[in-house]
Amino acid sequence: MNTEEIIKKIETSLDSIRPYLKADGGDVRINELTPENVVRLEFVGACGNCSMSTMTFKAGVEAAIKRDVPEVKAIEVVNLTPIF
């Protein structure tokens, strides 16, 4: 499977959770898919600075991509808000 096909699968997976993110004023976008199949995402809007973004990532975004796109080896968020 080529990079373009994997990105399309990731977008489809993200589309399944986007309504929940958008309901709170946020969204997520793909920044990069590396040659090693590591996807780098960015939270945008309200998700970009939300204290719950780590939980949103683990329970929603990461879980959906792992379920739907087994070709992805790892998922990183470039602007994940740390929990203190």
C-alpha positions as CSV (number, residue, x, y, z in Angstrom):
1,M,0.0,0.0,0.0
2,N,1.4,3.4,-1.0
3,T,1.6,6.5,1.2
4,E,-1.3,8.2,-0.5
5,E,-3.6,5.2,0.2
6,I,-2.5,5.0,3.8
7,I,-3.2,8.8,4.3
8,K,-6.6,8.3,2.8
9,K,-7.3,5.5,5.3
10,I,-6.1,7.7,8.1
11,E,-8.4,10.5,7.0
12,T,-11.3,8.2,6.8
13,S,-10.5,7.0,10.3
14,L,-10.2,10.5,11.6
15,D,-13.5,11.4,10.0
16,S,-15.2,8.9,12.3
17,I,-14.2,10.9,15.4
18,R,-14.1,14.4,13.9
19,P,-17.8,15.2,14.8
20,Y,-16.8,14.8,18.5
21,L,-13.8,17.0,18.2
22,K,-15.7,19.6,16.2
23,A,-18.5,19.6,18.8
24,D,-16.0,21.1,21.2
25,G,-14.5,23.5,18.7
26,G,-11.5,21.4,17.7
27,D,-10.2,19.2,15.0
28,V,-7.1,17.1,14.1
29,R,-5.0,17.2,10.9
30,I,-2.3,15.1,9.4
31,N,1.1,16.8,9.3
32,E,3.2,14.0,8.0
33,L,3.4,10.3,7.3
34,T,7.0,9.2,7.5
35,P,8.6,6.5,5.4
36,E,8.5,4.3,8.5
37,N,4.7,4.7,8.6
38,V,4.7,7.0,11.6
39,V,1.9,9.5,11.4
40,R,2.3,13.0,12.9
41,L,-0.8,14.8,13.7
42,E,-1.7,18.2,15.0
43,F,-4.6,19.2,17.1
44,V,-6.2,22.4,16.0
45,G,-8.8,24.8,17.3
46,A,-9.9,24.2,20.9
47,C,-8.1,20.8,20.8
48,G,-4.7,22.6,20.4
49,N,-4.6,23.9,23.9
50,C,-7.1,21.7,25.8
51,S,-6.0,20.1,29.0
52,M,-8.0,17.0,28.0
53,S,-6.1,16.6,24.7
54,T,-4.0,13.7,25.9
55,M,-7.1,11.7,26.9
56,T,-8.7,12.6,23.6
57,F,-5.7,11.4,21.7
58,K,-5.4,8.1,23.6
59,A,-9.0,7.2,23.8
60,G,-10.2,8.6,20.5
61,V,-7.7,9.5,17.9
62,E,-5.0,6.9,18.5
63,A,-7.6,4.1,19.1
64,A,-9.4,4.8,15.9
65,I,-6.3,4.9,13.8
66,K,-4.8,1.7,15.3
67,R,-8.2,0.0,14.7
68,D,-8.6,1.2,11.1
69,V,-5.1,1.5,9.8
70,P,-2.9,-1.3,10.9
71,E,-0.2,-0.1,8.5
72,V,0.6,2.8,10.8
73,K,3.4,1.8,13.2
74,A,3.2,4.8,15.6
75,I,1.1,8.0,16.1
76,E,2.5,11.2,17.4
77,V,0.9,14.6,18.1
78,V,3.2,17.5,17.5
79,N,1.4,19.9,19.9
80,L,-0.1,17.6,22.5
81,T,-0.9,19.4,25.8
82,P,0.8,17.7,28.7
83,I,-1.2,16.7,31.8
84,F,0.2,18.2,35.0
